[in-house]
Each structure stands twice: as C-alpha cells, then as structure tokens.
Amino acid sequence: MELTELTAEVFRRHLGETFRVLDGEALELELAAVESARTSAGDECFSICFKGPRGSCLPQKTYRIAHAALGEFALFLVPIGPDREGFHRYEAVFNRRRGPGAAP
C-alpha cells in the first residue's frame, strides 16, 4: 500500500494489531492510538501511536514497517517515552494537504 493511501481511518481499522519494524533488530509494535484533526483548509492531519516492548527503545528515524494487511511502508518514528506500565511509545505524524492545488 502506498503511504498516501494510509489515512487515519485505515489505521483505525488496525488498532491493537501488530506492526513489525524491519530495520535493525526485529521489533513488534502495537498500534495503540490514532488521533485526527482537520484544519480550516480541509487538510488531513493525524498521528498514530505505537506501543513497543519494555527495555528496547528505538531512536528517532525512518523505519521500514510491515503489517499483514497493509504491507510494507516507511514511517518516521519518534520515541515519546514510556507509558505507565513501562512500555515504550512511538509516534508518527501525518500532514496532508487536501485543499486546492494539493497533490492527488
């Protein structure tokens, strides 16, 4: 699936599912949250949050990600700290222009 096809709604359908990091050490992340916002221009802005294992924190960078239904794609992940149970969390932010002059 193309990255441009990955919308907030697509990710919402896969909440709680496993995504695998293919770069470096093999690591499984659980899609924990999808947060959406619309700007006044109708642009699509959303973020997704993954929960990763305790004791292993990925540095901020672009990773190849794989999902059983969505295939492989690249995501820029930012570590945002551990949750209350000590699981590491990562965020990816999407900003897509949807107004006049936007790319299809």
Backbone hydrogen bonds, N-H to C=O, Kabsch-Sander energy under -0.5 kcal/mol:
donor,donor_aa,acceptor,acceptor_aa,energy
5,E,2,E,-1.6
6,L,3,L,-1.3
7,T,5,E,-1.3
11,F,7,T,-2.3
12,R,8,A,-2.5
13,R,9,E,-1.4
14,H,11,F,-2.1
15,L,12,R,-1.4
16,G,31,L,-3.4
17,E,14,H,-2.0
19,F,29,L,-3.2
20,R,66,A,-2.9
21,V,27,L,-3.2
22,L,20,R,-0.6
22,L,64,R,-3.0
23,D,64,R,-0.6
27,L,21,V,-1.1
29,L,19,F,-3.5
30,E,51,K,-2.9
31,L,17,E,-2.3
32,A,30,E,-0.7
32,A,49,C,-2.9
33,A,49,C,-1.6
35,E,47,S,-2.7
37,A,45,C,-2.5
39,T,43,D,-1.3
42,G,39,T,-1.8
44,E,96,R,-2.2
45,C,37,A,-1.9
45,C,43,D,-0.7
46,F,94,F,-2.3
47,S,35,E,-2.5
48,I,92,A,-2.5
49,C,33,A,-2.5
50,F,90,Y,-2.9
51,K,30,E,-2.8
52,G,50,F,-0.5
52,G,88,H,-4.2
56,S,53,P,-0.9
58,L,56,S,-0.6
61,K,77,L,-1.5
63,Y,75,L,-3.0
65,I,63,Y,-0.5
65,I,73,F,-3.5
66,A,20,R,-2.4
67,H,71,G,-1.8
71,G,67,H,-2.2
73,F,65,I,-2.3
75,L,63,Y,-2.5
77,L,61,K,-2.4
77,L,75,L,-0.8
78,V,91,E,-2.1
80,I,89,R,-2.6
81,G,89,R,-0.6
83,D,87,F,-2.4
86,G,83,D,-1.6
88,H,53,P,-0.6
89,R,81,G,-1.4
90,Y,50,F,-2.1
91,E,78,V,-2.4
92,A,48,I,-2.1
94,F,46,F,-3.5
96,R,44,E,-3.3
102,A,99,G,-1.8
